[in-house]
Amino acid sequence: MKWPLRAVVLGSRLVRTCLIALMIASAVWCSTLFAQNPSVQEPTDLKVELRSSTGTNRFQLGEVIPVQVLISSSTPDRYLEPCTMFWESCFGYPRCRFQAHWSFDISPGTGWTDIGWHGCSSMSGPTFEVKSSDLTMEPKQYPYTLTKRFRFNTPGRYTVRLSLTVGLDDETNQLRTPETTAAKHDSVSKTAEMVLEIVPASDAWEHTVLQQGLAAWTATPPRYTNPPSPEYLKYQQEKDAFCNLGTSEAAIAFVNLLSKGIDTRDCLEINANKEAAETEMRRLLVDPNVAVRAIYFAEYAKLLSKHEGKPALPPAVLPKVVNEVRDTLFSSLPKKAPDAEIVSFETVLRNPMSGYWVVPGSAYDLRELYAPNIIAMVAAVYDRLSQETREALLDSEWDHVRSPLMLPVVRREAERGDGHALLRWQELDHAAATAFMRVEVLRPAPRFSSLFIRLPDESLPGQEHQMATNFAALRDPQQLIAEATLLHRYATRATLPALLPFIDQHLAAWPCEVQIPVLAYLLKVSPNDARTSLEQVLKTVRPLYCPRGEFLPSLGYMQTGPVLDILAAKQVEDGTPLSDDAAEYLRRDGSASMKPVVWEQLSRWHKKYAESGAELRMGNGTGTQDDHWLYTLDSRLREAYVNAHGWTLSPEDVRKLSELLGAKKTEGLACTFSCSSQLSVGPEPGNYYVYGRVSDPIYPPQSRIDYLMPTEPFVYQVNQYGCRDLKNLEQKLLQFPAGSKFSFAHTGSGRDVGDWAAISAFLHSHGYVAGN
């Protein structure tokens, strides 16, 4: 009421008098209503009790404090049991009739620290329904460990207060659809308190907790069962007690465990003795017998960064600190034992090869070249490095070590059959590596696919028949895949008579990973034969049968054409199990002639989706398997029409789309790129942005399929249209009106400078304007 009173003072005296009279009348009414029951807002038939689980409220400083909340009701069928009480998880979305809200606070406000849960930065997982029950006179018990949220720093008496809301079992608290989640929920509030006495810890007790905790943290965990066995409970309790201890001795012990690769970061985070931890981490970093792992390096850099960072900003690991720690560790390597030296050196290499502190485009860039002495050591000890590090250095992290110092390594590894080493050899010594490729491409048992054999010729005159002969003699699927990609890349129609009988004989029996590059070869050299073979394969292919769960999009990635357009459109028209797969192909690689076909199929299937009731059922969570299929096809066709690589939308196209989907949904489609952008292009020249970013790696590496891997480091986007490489981008740009202006949003990596220069030159040569 303070703000209205201030406003009234500035107004008329009459208004002020009326307001005061109203306040007095309200006070009299409220005092009459609450005179006999001051706690009317906390119902007496709902009982909430907060108590210690151990039977005592007296705990030593650093001791784990388990508590229980007991909730009961003397009125049947009135209150809902709290749903997901003390739920602290970022995985899963529970559906409750009423989501209980709870919080703790402690008084006095000093002598303790809030160290616990503060919500999720991101959520994931399934949605699941939580069974609803009513509270009864039999108390429901909910355990909680208070010291997971609060650390007591000083002995004394503390009042712990729990505030809780409980939902009423009435019509306002029912399972909601997404559209009604904001509706009113009837509930009541309740509080409960307990007093804790925190006393100084004895030396003997701290020593016992330390020893038992060390034993538990270094032991093999007992097998987990549900419910947990007594052995497992004891093991977990001893670990938790040690983590909660909070002494400087515990901090030092956790640093030592971390140096052995045991993840104690959470325990170090809640321990207040940061100076003791930092001193021990500095000592162990250069200890000759300590193998410094990446997890240790990251925690030490994080700890040091807290001294450098600004208090008002969130904690972050600073590039300056990472550089200093890395240099200190590298300088210590000559004094380390052999095994400790290699592990520690790999940590030097992995920072900043992988690290959340790296800011692309900054002075401490992800692509920064390592110093010559580090690269020289990589070359000297390469064979002693782990396989993971060796693969990363020649693949995603090559920019750190791109140097003539690595030439002996990449030549040796290429000769052993490493594809990435072969590409790096070609970068450092093009003539020698290309000569090696010309020999490799004709090996009877190929070791490299076309991802790694990169010769300047479109074909190999006089040698392609040898490739065909090699292919027909192979039986191993991996060798068939590699040879098929080479045929697709380098062979001409002249090889078809020798290969077609062999392909016809084995195509149906080959796994999908072989079928795709073989069909790509046929589409390239003989589309008519490819159509016959492809129709045969399409009868047997089912979703999730092929790499990445795709068939036609994977084939289109290698080779597009009218045959693939027609067969993809036929899948959509017939509503086959591959219809949504076909729609995705049409989005990525369908030609401009497919635009009216996609519109026709989108109109048809969307009407069926809406008029059959499937759209309504999917919206309220009661959709069937057939409804989900219609939803997926409708979504894929909408994406194919709006985001297609092969065409753009005119203002008239967008008008028709709005009539079909509704204005609100159509406007929302633009938000996948920018809510302020237009879905339509032209007819007059416009202003557009080209966005670039580094190609996302595919993890784990063993899931990578050679012929589906990008051959360029960057991907691009223009409005809602994605482009997988520079050539793909140029094709898209030509669909925009001449005279349009394109501004660039760089990837943040210095490596893309050449691409942006090429894009600018391309735009100028085709009558466009290059911005910035």
BELBEL-V523437 format. One record per residue. N is the residue number from 1. D_LAST is the distance of its C-alpha to the last C-alpha in whole Angstrom. Layout:
n: (N;N)
d_last: (D_LAST;D_LAST)
//
This chain:
n: (1;2;3;4;5;6;7;8;9;10;11;12;13;14;15;16;17;18;19;20;21;22;23;24;25;26;27;28;29;30;31;32;33;34;35;36;37;38;39;40;41;42;43;44;45;46;47;48;49;50;51;52;53;54;55;56;57;58;59;60;61;62;63;64;65;66;67;68;69;70;71;72;73;74;75;76;77;78;79;80;81;82;83;84;85;86;87;88;89;90;91;92;93;94;95;96;97;98;99;100;101;102;103;104;105;106;107;108;109;110;111;112;113;114;115;116;117;118;119;120;121;122;123;124;125;126;127;128;129;130;131;132;133;134;135;136;137;138;139;140;141;142;143;144;145;146;147;148;149;150;151;152;153;154;155;156;157;158;159;160;161;162;163;164;165;166;167;168;169;170;171;172;173;174;175;176;177;178;179;180;181;182;183;184;185;186;187;188;189;190;191;192;193;194;195;196;197;198;199;200;201;202;203;204;205;206;207;208;209;210;211;212;213;214;215;216;217;218;219;220;221;222;223;224;225;226;227;228;229;230;231;232;233;234;235;236;237;238;239;240;241;242;243;244;245;246;247;248;249;250;251;252;253;254;255;256;257;258;259;260;261;262;263;264;265;266;267;268;269;270;271;272;273;274;275;276;277;278;279;280;281;282;283;284;285;286;287;288;289;290;291;292;293;294;295;296;297;298;299;300;301;302;303;304;305;306;307;308;309;310;311;312;313;314;315;316;317;318;319;320;321;322;323;324;325;326;327;328;329;330;331;332;333;334;335;336;337;338;339;340;341;342;343;344;345;346;347;348;349;350;351;352;353;354;355;356;357;358;359;360;361;362;363;364;365;366;367;368;369;370;371;372;373;374;375;376;377;378;379;380;381;382;383;384;385;386;387;388;389;390;391;392;393;394;395;396;397;398;399;400;401;402;403;404;405;406;407;408;409;410;411;412;413;414;415;416;417;418;419;420;421;422;423;424;425;426;427;428;429;430;431;432;433;434;435;436;437;438;439;440;441;442;443;444;445;446;447;448;449;450;451;452;453;454;455;456;457;458;459;460;461;462;463;464;465;466;467;468;469;470;471;472;473;474;475;476;477;478;479;480;481;482;483;484;485;486;487;488;489;490;491;492;493;494;495;496;497;498;499;500;501;502;503;504;505;506;507;508;509;510;511;512;513;514;515;516;517;518;519;520;521;522;523;524;525;526;527;528;529;530;531;532;533;534;535;536;537;538;539;540;541;542;543;544;545;546;547;548;549;550;551;552;553;554;555;556;557;558;559;560;561;562;563;564;565;566;567;568;569;570;571;572;573;574;575;576;577;578;579;580;581;582;583;584;585;586;587;588;589;590;591;592;593;594;595;596;597;598;599;600;601;602;603;604;605;606;607;608;609;610;611;612;613;614;615;616;617;618;619;620;621;622;623;624;625;626;627;628;629;630;631;632;633;634;635;636;637;638;639;640;641;642;643;644;645;646;647;648;649;650;651;652;653;654;655;656;657;658;659;660;661;662;663;664;665;666;667;668;669;670;671;672;673;674;675;676;677;678;679;680;681;682;683;684;685;686;687;688;689;690;691;692;693;694;695;696;697;698;699;700;701;702;703;704;705;706;707;708;709;710;711;712;713;714;715;716;717;718;719;720;721;722;723;724;725;726;727;728;729;730;731;732;733;734;735;736;737;738;739;740;741;742;743;744;745;746;747;748;749;750;751;752;753;754;755;756;757;758;759;760;761;762;763;764;765;766;767;768;769;770;771;772)
d_last: (54;53;50;53;55;53;52;56;57;54;56;59;62;64;60;61;65;64;61;64;66;64;63;67;68;65;66;70;69;67;70;72;70;69;73;74;71;69;67;67;63;64;66;70;70;67;67;65;66;64;66;66;66;68;71;70;68;68;66;65;62;59;61;60;61;61;62;63;62;65;65;68;69;72;71;71;68;66;63;61;61;57;55;53;55;53;50;48;45;42;43;45;45;49;50;52;54;53;51;53;51;53;52;54;54;56;58;58;55;55;56;54;50;48;47;47;45;42;41;39;35;35;38;39;42;45;46;50;52;55;58;60;63;65;66;70;72;71;69;65;64;61;60;57;57;56;55;52;51;52;53;56;56;59;63;64;65;62;62;60;59;58;56;56;56;58;58;60;62;61;59;56;56;55;53;50;47;44;44;47;46;45;49;52;53;57;57;59;58;61;61;63;63;65;65;64;66;64;66;66;66;68;68;70;68;64;66;67;64;62;64;64;60;60;62;60;57;58;60;60;59;62;61;60;62;62;63;63;66;67;66;63;63;64;62;59;61;61;58;57;59;58;54;55;58;55;57;56;58;56;53;54;55;52;50;53;52;49;49;51;48;50;47;49;45;46;49;48;45;48;50;50;51;48;49;52;49;47;50;51;47;47;50;50;46;48;52;53;54;51;49;45;44;40;41;43;40;38;41;41;37;37;40;39;36;38;39;35;34;34;36;34;32;33;34;32;32;31;29;31;34;34;33;36;38;37;38;41;42;41;44;46;46;49;52;51;54;52;52;50;48;46;46;44;42;41;40;38;36;35;33;30;31;31;31;30;29;26;23;20;17;20;22;24;23;24;24;25;28;31;33;35;39;37;36;40;42;40;41;45;45;43;46;47;44;44;43;40;39;40;38;35;34;34;32;30;30;30;27;29;32;30;32;35;38;37;38;42;41;39;41;44;43;42;45;46;44;41;38;35;37;37;34;33;36;34;31;33;36;35;38;40;39;38;42;43;41;43;46;45;44;48;49;52;51;47;45;41;40;37;34;36;37;34;36;34;37;37;40;43;46;49;48;47;51;51;48;50;53;52;50;54;56;53;54;52;50;47;48;48;44;43;45;44;40;41;43;40;38;40;43;44;46;49;49;50;54;54;52;53;56;55;52;54;57;55;52;53;54;51;49;46;44;46;46;42;41;44;43;40;42;44;41;40;43;45;44;47;49;46;47;50;49;47;49;51;49;48;51;51;48;47;45;44;46;43;40;38;40;39;40;38;35;36;37;34;32;34;35;34;36;38;41;39;38;41;43;40;41;45;44;43;45;48;47;48;47;44;42;40;39;39;36;34;34;33;30;29;30;32;32;31;34;35;33;36;38;36;36;40;41;38;40;44;43;42;45;47;45;46;49;51;50;48;45;47;49;46;44;48;48;51;49;51;50;50;48;45;45;44;42;40;40;39;36;35;35;33;31;31;31;28;26;27;25;27;26;24;26;27;28;31;31;30;33;35;34;34;38;38;37;37;34;34;33;31;29;29;28;24;24;24;21;20;23;20;19;21;23;24;21;22;24;21;17;15;12;12;10;11;13;14;17;20;23;26;29;32;35;38;37;41;39;37;38;36;36;34;31;28;27;24;22;19;19;17;17;16;17;21;21;21;21;23;21;19;21;22;18;18;21;20;17;20;21;19;19;18;16;14;10;9;6;7;9;11;14;15;17;16;18;15;13;15;14;11;12;14;12;10;13;15;13;13;17;18;17;13;10;7;4;0)
//
